[in-house]
Amino acid sequence: MQLQTSAKDQLRAFVSRIERLEEEKAALSADLKEVYAEAKGNGFDVKALRKLISIRKQDDNKRREEEMILATYLHALGMDEEESEAA
């Protein structure tokens, strides 16, 4: 199968753009790793920070729904705060 010159040029352009974006993504990933390491060095819990970032990305309604489901499950297993305080 032969590609015409215009198709080859388009393909090269797409590949070039993808490669450039992959490089940018790698650089951003390294930057994020550095920020998390800095936060850890200042005494912050990285796992909690990652969870916090994840929560902030969510839609408020979806987050509330997930929290209610989790609270229901914790209560069903006797793991909610009211249950543990009464024990």
C-alpha positions in Angstrom: 0.0 0.0 0.0 1.4 3.4 -1.1 0.5 6.7 0.6 0.3 9.8 -1.5 2.6 12.6 -0.7 -0.1 14.6 1.0 -1.0 11.6 3.2 2.7 11.1 4.0 3.1 14.7 5.0 0.0 14.5 7.2 1.3 11.3 8.8 4.6 12.9 9.5 2.9 15.9 11.1 0.7 13.8 13.3 3.7 11.7 14.4 5.7 14.8 15.1 2.9 16.4 17.2 2.3 13.2 19.1 6.1 12.9 19.9 6.2 16.5 21.0 3.2 16.0 23.3 4.6 12.8 24.7 7.8 14.8 25.6 5.7 17.5 27.2 3.7 14.9 29.2 7.0 13.3 30.4 8.3 16.7 31.5 5.0 17.5 33.3 5.1 14.1 35.0 8.6 14.8 36.3 7.5 18.2 37.5 4.6 16.7 39.4 6.8 14.1 41.0 9.1 16.9 42.2 6.2 18.8 43.7 5.0 15.8 45.6 8.5 15.1 46.8 8.8 18.7 48.0 5.4 18.4 49.8 6.6 15.1 51.4 9.8 16.9 52.5 7.7 19.5 54.2 5.8 16.9 56.2 2.7 16.4 54.1 1.2 13.0 53.4 1.5 12.4 49.6 -1.2 9.7 49.5 -3.6 12.1 51.2 -2.6 14.9 48.8 -3.2 12.6 45.8 -6.6 11.7 47.2 -7.4 15.4 47.8 -6.5 16.3 44.2 -8.7 13.5 43.0 -11.6 14.7 45.0 -11.2 18.3 43.8 -11.4 17.1 40.2 -14.8 15.4 40.8 -18.2 17.0 40.2 -19.7 18.1 43.6 -22.8 16.0 43.2 -20.9 12.9 42.2 -18.5 13.4 45.1 -21.4 13.8 47.6 -23.1 10.6 46.2 -19.9 8.6 46.6 -19.4 9.9 50.2 -23.0 8.9 51.1 -22.5 5.4 49.7 -19.2 5.1 51.6 -20.9 6.3 54.8 -23.7 3.8 54.3 -21.2 1.0 53.8 -19.1 2.0 56.8 -22.2 2.2 59.0 -23.4 -1.2 57.8 -20.0 -2.6 58.9 -20.0 -0.8 62.2 -17.1 1.4 61.1 -18.7 4.8 61.2 -17.7 7.4 63.8 -21.0 7.1 65.8 -20.6 3.4 66.2 -16.9 3.6 67.2 -17.6 6.4 69.7 -20.4 4.4 71.4 -18.2 1.3 71.7 
